[in-house]
Amino acid sequence: MPDLSSAVRVARDLIRCPSVTPKEGGALNSLQSTLEAAGFKVERVTFSDQDTPDVENLFASIGSGKPHFVFAGHTDVVPPGDNSSWSHDPFAGDIAGGRLYGRGAVDMKGGIAAFAAAALWFVEENGTDFGGQISFLITGDEEGPAVNGTAKLLDWAQSQGHVFDACIVGEPTNPDHLGDAIKVGRRGSLSGTIEVTGTQGHAAYPHLADNPIPGLIKLLSGLDQMKLDDGNERFQPSNLEIVTVDVGNTAFNVIPERATGKFNIRFNDEWDLAGLKDKVTGVLQQAAPEGLNWTIEFKRDASEPFLTKDQKLIETLSNAIENTVGRTPELSTGGGTSDARFIKNYCPVVEFGLVGQTMHKVDEHVAIADLDQLAVVYSQFLKSYFGLKGQ
């Protein structure tokens, strides 16, 4: 069986690296040392883009031929907030009461550590000639704008001749207990900004001004009343949420010049991006009063929904979970987005990791027992996926 304590050691080493987006913080260095010691070939790639920070990424691989399995994840974390609110230093990797504390313990340094432990055991038991290839696709840009991370790393890997057959993203997918759920798909995401322009003026002389706020209210009301769909057997209904309304006016006696409203839509596979944009634009056109000066701008980071149907990937992982923790996982498409939205364009992808109850919270932590069991799940998956019995 795998050396379970190795998952804890790797996780602690990673947590002790303050890799708050977009800083590498030593996390990729730590993972590189761990993987190279086991014989992995490790490459570091930095990507740049206009108006976003440069980001370091890591690609590691061992073995050769097919099938080529890849584990994907991120070492960047969200800020810890006020350190004094934590019962343990967010970057100390303290263990107390059977739990490992620290920013990223769940999301998702713990997942990376569990897979690293599983992969190291697998290679130790089977050598490098195991009838395929295992790779790590690790970014430092998942919690940030996601511009210089997984999307570009995938393109780079393809340019190097890598063709992946399947992928697991180690995001925390379980709501309550390890083994509750595998994410086999995700809804898409579309965000937009509506701007209405008027004429600034004195609140006592409205005939000399043109207040943009009433027009914006009508536009947002049209969106709020829009029904998209009822969902389907694999996805929940699509939903639109108005997330902010901004005027930038601090005075009570001034009619503002412009007003903006922002929204986000999480949508299922009843829609694609082009059709959804047309729908939103049409609703706004109908809701807009005659003569209203308004614009709609959709953010470029939109993503399409996807559903993975690769039975070998899903069944092999489901069996590994059931054999390890005794639960039959739900095949879920709920929640937000992840870097799986990029990976699905290259190979079948699912997500499975730790329990997500404390992610992004003060005192983020993982139960040591869960971390150990996740390493076993991943190791069971690897030996089954490559058709090896292991020990």
Backbone torsions as a table, in degrees:
resi	resn	phi	psi	omega
1	MET	NA	157.9	-179.2
2	PRO	-65.8	153.5	174.8
3	ASP	-73.8	97.0	-171.1
4	LEU	-63.4	-33.3	-178.6
5	SER	-64.0	-20.2	179.2
6	SER	-65.0	-31.1	176.4
7	ALA	-64.3	-41.4	178.3
8	VAL	-65.4	-43.3	-179.1
9	ARG	-61.7	-46.2	-179.9
10	VAL	-64.2	-43.2	-179.5
11	ALA	-61.7	-43.5	179.2
12	ARG	-62.7	-43.3	179.3
13	ASP	-60.2	-41.1	-179.2
14	LEU	-70.2	-42.5	-179.6
15	ILE	-61.6	-34.6	-178.7
16	ARG	-71.5	-4.2	175.7
17	CYS	-97.0	117.0	-177.1
18	PRO	-77.7	70.0	-173.2
19	SER	-90.8	58.3	177.6
20	VAL	-73.9	129.3	-177.9
21	THR	-45.9	129.3	5.0
22	PRO	-101.7	17.9	-174.8
23	LYS	-75.8	136.6	176.6
24	GLU	-69.5	-38.9	171.1
25	GLY	63.8	10.5	-178.7
26	GLY	92.8	-6.2	-176.0
27	ALA	-66.6	-44.8	179.1
28	LEU	-68.2	-34.0	175.5
29	ASN	-61.1	-43.9	-179.6
30	SER	-62.9	-46.9	179.9
31	LEU	-65.3	-39.0	178.7
32	GLN	-59.3	-44.1	179.9
33	SER	-62.5	-42.0	-179.7
34	THR	-63.0	-45.6	-176.0
35	LEU	-74.3	-40.0	179.9
36	GLU	-63.9	-34.8	179.2
37	ALA	-63.6	-23.5	179.7
38	ALA	-95.7	1.8	176.9
39	GLY	101.6	1.5	177.5
40	PHE	-69.1	142.6	168.4
41	LYS	-85.6	121.6	-174.3
42	VAL	-115.9	132.3	176.4
43	GLU	-125.6	138.8	178.4
44	ARG	-111.4	132.1	-176.4
45	VAL	-131.0	128.9	177.6
46	THR	-109.1	132.6	179.9
47	PHE	-116.8	150.0	180.0
48	SER	-129.1	156.0	175.4
49	ASP	-159.4	158.7	-178.4
50	GLN	-64.2	134.1	173.8
51	ASP	66.5	14.4	174.3
52	THR	-133.3	151.2	-178.7
53	PRO	-67.5	151.7	170.6
54	ASP	-64.6	145.4	-177.5
55	VAL	-133.9	134.0	174.4
56	GLU	-88.0	141.9	178.5
57	ASN	-133.7	166.0	-178.0
58	LEU	-134.3	137.1	172.4
59	PHE	-128.5	127.3	179.9
60	ALA	-131.8	146.8	-176.4
61	SER	-150.4	150.5	175.9
62	ILE	-147.6	149.0	-176.9
63	GLY	89.8	-170.8	-179.7
64	SER	-158.8	160.4	176.0
65	GLY	81.1	-160.8	-176.0
66	LYS	-116.7	151.4	-0.4
67	PRO	-76.4	158.6	179.8
68	HIS	-113.6	106.2	179.9
69	PHE	-99.2	140.9	-179.4
70	VAL	-128.4	136.7	172.2
71	PHE	-103.9	130.3	-176.5
72	ALA	-119.1	146.9	178.3
73	GLY	-173.3	-172.7	-178.8
74	HIS	-140.3	141.3	177.1
75	THR	-98.3	-9.8	177.4
76	ASP	-75.5	150.9	-178.1
77	VAL	-132.5	163.7	174.5
78	VAL	-78.4	159.5	178.7
79	PRO	-60.8	150.0	-178.6
80	PRO	-78.2	-12.8	-174.3
81	GLY	80.7	-146.8	-179.2
82	ASP	-76.3	111.9	-177.1
83	ASN	-59.0	-29.7	-177.9
84	SER	-68.9	-15.4	178.0
85	SER	-80.0	-14.6	-179.4
86	TRP	-84.6	143.2	173.7
87	SER	-80.1	-17.9	174.8
88	HIS	-134.6	143.6	178.7
89	ASP	-53.0	128.7	-175.0
90	PRO	-63.8	-15.8	179.9
91	PHE	-122.1	27.5	179.1
92	ALA	-99.6	-23.1	-177.7
93	GLY	66.2	39.6	-179.1
94	ASP	-70.9	147.4	173.3
95	ILE	-114.6	126.0	179.7
96	ALA	-151.7	136.3	177.3
97	GLY	58.5	32.6	-180.0
98	GLY	76.4	17.2	-179.0
99	ARG	-128.5	145.5	174.5
100	LEU	-102.0	120.2	-175.7
101	TYR	-101.1	147.8	172.7
102	GLY	148.6	154.7	177.5
103	ARG	-65.5	125.1	-177.9
104	GLY	95.5	-2.6	-179.7
105	ALA	-54.9	-39.0	179.2
106	VAL	-100.1	-43.1	-173.0
107	ASP	-120.1	94.6	-16.8
108	MET	-136.4	41.0	178.7
109	LYS	-66.0	-31.7	176.2
110	GLY	-62.8	-41.5	178.0
111	GLY	-63.2	-42.9	178.4
112	ILE	-62.6	-43.5	-179.3
113	ALA	-62.8	-41.4	179.7
114	ALA	-64.2	-41.3	179.4
115	PHE	-71.6	-37.6	177.3
116	ALA	-59.4	-45.0	178.8
117	ALA	-60.3	-43.9	-179.7
118	ALA	-64.0	-43.2	-178.1
119	ALA	-67.4	-38.9	179.8
120	LEU	-65.2	-41.9	176.7
121	TRP	-63.1	-43.6	-177.7
122	PHE	-59.3	-45.5	-179.6
123	VAL	-68.5	-38.2	178.6
124	GLU	-62.2	-39.3	-178.0
125	GLU	-78.3	-34.4	-169.7
126	ASN	-115.3	-5.2	-177.5
127	GLY	72.4	-169.4	-178.0
128	THR	-93.5	-9.2	179.3
129	ASP	-102.8	67.9	-175.1
130	PHE	-104.9	11.3	176.3
131	GLY	83.8	42.6	178.6
132	GLY	161.6	-161.2	-174.4
133	GLN	-142.5	140.7	174.9
134	ILE	-119.7	131.6	179.3
135	SER	-129.7	156.6	171.5
136	PHE	-113.9	130.4	177.6
137	LEU	-119.9	97.6	-169.3
138	ILE	-120.4	125.6	-178.8
139	THR	-112.4	163.3	172.8
140	GLY	-114.8	22.6	-172.3
141	ASP	-137.6	35.5	178.5
142	GLU	-87.6	-38.4	-179.3
143	GLU	-80.6	-10.5	179.1
144	GLY	-97.8	-145.3	-176.8
145	PRO	-71.9	-11.4	178.1
146	ALA	59.0	36.5	178.6
147	VAL	-98.1	-42.9	-175.1
148	ASN	-104.6	28.5	-177.2
149	GLY	-117.7	-120.5	-169.8
150	THR	-57.3	-42.0	-177.7
151	ALA	-57.9	-46.4	-179.4
152	LYS	-75.6	-32.2	178.9
153	LEU	-66.9	-37.0	175.5
154	LEU	-63.0	-44.2	179.0
155	ASP	-63.0	-41.8	177.7
156	TRP	-62.2	-46.5	-178.7
157	ALA	-60.4	-41.2	178.0
158	GLN	-62.8	-39.3	179.2
159	SER	-66.4	-22.1	177.4
160	GLN	-88.2	1.9	176.7
161	GLY	94.3	8.4	-180.0
162	HIS	-83.6	128.2	175.7
163	VAL	-123.3	116.3	-174.8
164	PHE	-91.6	145.3	178.3
165	ASP	-101.0	-26.3	-179.6
166	ALA	-165.9	157.6	-177.0
167	CYS	-146.4	143.0	166.1
168	ILE	-116.6	127.7	171.7
169	VAL	-95.8	128.3	-172.8
170	GLY	-86.3	33.2	178.0
171	GLU	-66.9	152.2	176.7
172	PRO	-70.1	104.3	-172.3
173	THR	-102.2	-11.7	-170.6
174	ASN	-95.2	126.5	-178.1
175	PRO	-73.3	-37.3	-174.0
176	ASP	-129.5	-43.7	-175.4
177	HIS	-136.0	148.8	175.7
178	LEU	-59.3	125.5	-178.5
179	GLY	102.0	0.7	179.6
180	ASP	-64.4	-42.2	-169.1
181	ALA	-154.2	143.5	165.3
182	ILE	-109.2	133.2	173.1
183	LYS	-84.0	115.2	179.7
184	VAL	-105.4	4.5	178.2
185	GLY	-175.2	170.9	178.3
186	ARG	-143.7	147.3	170.5
187	ARG	-69.6	157.1	174.6
188	GLY	-80.3	169.8	-179.5
189	SER	-136.2	132.7	177.4
190	LEU	-137.3	125.1	178.2
191	SER	-117.6	150.0	-179.9
192	GLY	-149.8	157.9	177.2
193	THR	-123.3	125.7	176.2
194	ILE	-103.3	130.6	177.4
195	GLU	-124.7	130.0	175.8
196	VAL	-114.0	129.2	-178.6
197	THR	-110.7	131.7	177.1
198	GLY	-125.9	-144.2	178.4
199	THR	-131.5	124.0	-179.9
200	GLN	-68.1	147.9	178.9
201	GLY	-170.9	-179.0	179.7
202	HIS	-80.0	135.8	-178.1
203	ALA	-63.2	-22.1	179.3
204	ALA	-82.4	-11.5	-178.1
205	TYR	-128.9	64.4	-174.4
206	PRO	-64.1	-22.5	179.9
207	HIS	-70.2	-14.8	177.6
208	LEU	-97.6	3.7	-178.9
209	ALA	-131.0	176.0	176.6
210	ASP	-138.5	101.7	-174.1
211	ASN	-76.0	120.4	-177.5
212	PRO	-80.7	-13.0	-172.3
213	ILE	-67.5	-46.5	178.9
214	PRO	-57.7	-38.7	178.1
215	GLY	-65.4	-40.3	177.7
216	LEU	-63.7	-40.1	178.2
217	ILE	-58.9	-42.6	179.2
218	LYS	-64.1	-40.8	179.6
219	LEU	-65.1	-46.2	-179.3
220	LEU	-67.1	-33.9	176.9
221	SER	-64.1	-38.1	176.7
222	GLY	-61.5	-42.5	178.2
223	LEU	-67.6	-39.4	-176.9
224	ASP	-64.6	-31.4	-178.9
225	GLN	-89.0	-4.7	-177.6
226	MET	-72.8	127.9	173.8
227	LYS	-100.6	129.9	-176.3
228	LEU	-95.0	-51.4	-178.4
229	ASP	-170.1	176.9	179.0
230	ASP	-104.8	9.0	-175.0
231	GLY	79.0	-176.2	177.8
232	ASN	-150.3	-170.4	-172.2
233	GLU	-64.8	-21.2	-178.5
234	ARG	-108.8	-20.7	-174.5
235	PHE	-129.1	146.7	172.4
236	GLN	-73.5	165.9	179.6
237	PRO	-60.0	148.4	173.8
238	SER	-68.5	148.3	178.4
239	ASN	-139.8	144.3	175.8
240	LEU	-112.5	131.8	177.7
241	GLU	-124.1	128.6	171.7
242	ILE	-79.1	121.2	-170.0
243	VAL	-105.4	-20.2	176.1
244	THR	-165.0	149.6	172.5
245	VAL	-128.9	125.7	-174.7
246	ASP	-129.7	137.0	177.1
247	VAL	-123.3	-31.7	-179.7
248	GLY	72.2	28.4	-176.5
249	ASN	-115.9	120.7	179.4
250	THR	-103.1	-4.2	-176.4
251	ALA	-100.1	146.9	179.0
252	PHE	-86.8	-14.8	-175.2
253	ASN	-111.0	20.0	-179.3
254	VAL	-124.4	128.8	169.1
255	ILE	-83.2	123.9	-174.7
256	PRO	-72.9	161.3	179.2
257	GLU	-80.6	-35.3	-177.2
258	ARG	-145.4	157.8	178.2
259	ALA	-140.9	140.4	-179.0
260	THR	-127.2	148.3	174.1
261	GLY	-132.8	141.7	-179.3
262	LYS	-121.3	146.7	-178.8
263	PHE	-140.8	159.7	174.2
264	ASN	-134.0	137.5	177.3
265	ILE	-117.8	127.5	169.3
266	ARG	-104.9	117.1	-168.4
267	PHE	-127.6	148.3	-178.2
268	ASN	-91.1	-172.2	-174.3
269	ASP	-82.3	13.7	165.9
270	GLU	-73.4	-13.3	-176.7
271	TRP	-127.7	156.6	161.9
272	ASP	-119.9	170.6	-174.2
273	LEU	-60.8	-43.6	-177.5
274	ALA	-62.3	-46.4	-179.7
275	GLY	-66.1	-36.3	-179.7
276	LEU	-69.9	-40.6	176.5
277	LYS	-61.1	-41.3	177.6
278	ASP	-62.7	-41.1	179.5
279	LYS	-61.7	-49.0	-179.0
280	VAL	-62.0	-45.7	-179.0
281	THR	-62.2	-41.0	179.8
282	GLY	-64.6	-40.7	178.1
283	VAL	-63.5	-41.9	179.6
284	LEU	-65.3	-40.6	178.9
285	GLN	-61.4	-38.9	178.6
286	GLN	-71.2	-32.9	-176.6
287	ALA	-82.0	-20.6	-173.9
288	ALA	-72.1	126.7	173.4
289	PRO	-61.7	151.6	-179.9
290	GLU	-59.1	132.8	177.5
291	GLY	85.6	-1.9	-178.9
292	LEU	-69.0	134.4	179.8
293	ASN	-95.7	99.0	-175.7
294	TRP	-138.4	157.7	177.0
295	THR	-138.1	157.0	174.1
296	ILE	-127.5	131.2	177.5
297	GLU	-127.8	122.4	178.3
298	PHE	-91.5	137.6	179.1
299	LYS	-68.9	149.3	-175.5
300	ARG	-79.1	-11.6	-177.3
301	ASP	-87.6	21.4	179.6
302	ALA	-62.8	152.5	179.8
303	SER	-137.3	146.9	178.1
304	GLU	-82.8	153.3	172.1
305	PRO	-72.0	159.2	175.4
306	PHE	-150.4	157.5	177.1
307	LEU	-139.1	121.2	-179.8
308	THR	-87.2	132.7	-177.7
309	LYS	-122.0	11.4	-178.8
310	ASP	-68.6	106.8	-173.2
311	GLN	-70.3	-34.6	178.3
312	LYS	-61.3	-46.5	-179.2
313	LEU	-63.6	-50.4	-175.3
314	ILE	-66.9	-46.4	-176.8
315	GLU	-70.1	-37.3	178.9
316	THR	-64.6	-42.5	178.4
317	LEU	-69.4	-43.4	179.5
318	SER	-59.3	-43.2	179.8
319	ASN	-65.2	-39.0	178.7
320	ALA	-64.1	-38.9	178.3
321	ILE	-66.3	-49.1	-177.4
322	GLU	-62.7	-40.7	-179.3
323	ASN	-69.3	-27.0	-176.4
324	THR	-89.8	-48.5	-173.1
325	VAL	-112.1	-6.2	176.4
326	GLY	77.9	19.1	177.9
327	ARG	-119.3	143.8	172.2
328	THR	-94.3	113.0	-172.9
329	PRO	-71.7	142.9	170.2
330	GLU	-69.9	142.7	174.6
331	LEU	-93.6	102.1	-167.2
332	SER	-107.9	151.7	171.8
333	THR	-126.4	13.5	-176.4
334	GLY	-79.7	178.7	177.4
335	GLY	88.8	-165.7	-176.1
336	GLY	-90.3	-147.4	-179.8
337	THR	-106.9	164.7	175.7
338	SER	-149.4	-179.2	178.6
339	ASP	-68.9	-6.5	173.0
340	ALA	-59.2	-24.5	179.6
341	ARG	-63.9	-24.4	175.1
342	PHE	-87.7	-40.7	-173.9
343	ILE	-66.5	-32.1	-176.5
344	LYS	-61.6	-15.7	176.7
345	ASN	-81.7	-8.3	-176.2
346	TYR	-115.5	-29.8	-179.8
347	CYS	-168.0	164.3	174.4
348	PRO	-59.8	139.2	-175.2
349	VAL	-141.1	139.9	170.2
350	VAL	-131.3	169.6	179.6
351	GLU	-126.1	134.3	173.9
352	PHE	-156.8	128.5	179.7
353	GLY	-153.8	-138.7	-173.3
354	LEU	-88.1	-179.2	174.4
355	VAL	-75.7	130.9	-169.7
356	GLY	-96.2	14.4	-172.3
357	GLN	-62.6	-30.0	-175.6
358	THR	-107.1	5.1	-178.1
359	MET	-61.7	136.8	179.5
360	HIS	69.3	3.9	-178.3
361	LYS	-96.2	164.3	166.5
362	VAL	-62.4	141.8	-177.7
363	ASP	60.5	37.6	171.8
364	GLU	-52.5	135.0	-177.8
365	HIS	-156.5	163.0	175.6
366	VAL	-131.2	140.1	173.6
367	ALA	-68.6	131.8	179.0
368	ILE	-56.2	-38.1	179.9
369	ALA	-61.9	-39.1	178.3
370	ASP	-67.1	-41.1	179.9
371	LEU	-62.2	-43.7	178.2
372	ASP	-63.9	-43.8	-178.8
373	GLN	-67.6	-34.9	177.8
374	LEU	-63.7	-38.2	176.1
375	ALA	-60.9	-38.4	178.3
376	VAL	-67.3	-43.4	178.0
377	VAL	-56.0	-49.6	-178.8
378	TYR	-63.1	-39.1	-179.1
379	SER	-69.0	-39.6	175.6
380	GLN	-62.4	-40.4	178.2
381	PHE	-60.8	-47.7	-175.9
382	LEU	-60.3	-47.4	-176.7
383	LYS	-67.9	-33.0	177.2
384	SER	-72.9	-41.2	-177.7
385	TYR	-62.1	-38.7	-179.2
386	PHE	-94.0	6.2	174.0
387	GLY	70.8	30.5	-178.5
388	LEU	-113.2	147.2	-178.2
389	LYS	-79.8	-37.8	-179.2
390	GLY	66.4	-166.8	-179.1
391	GLN	-124.9	NA	NA
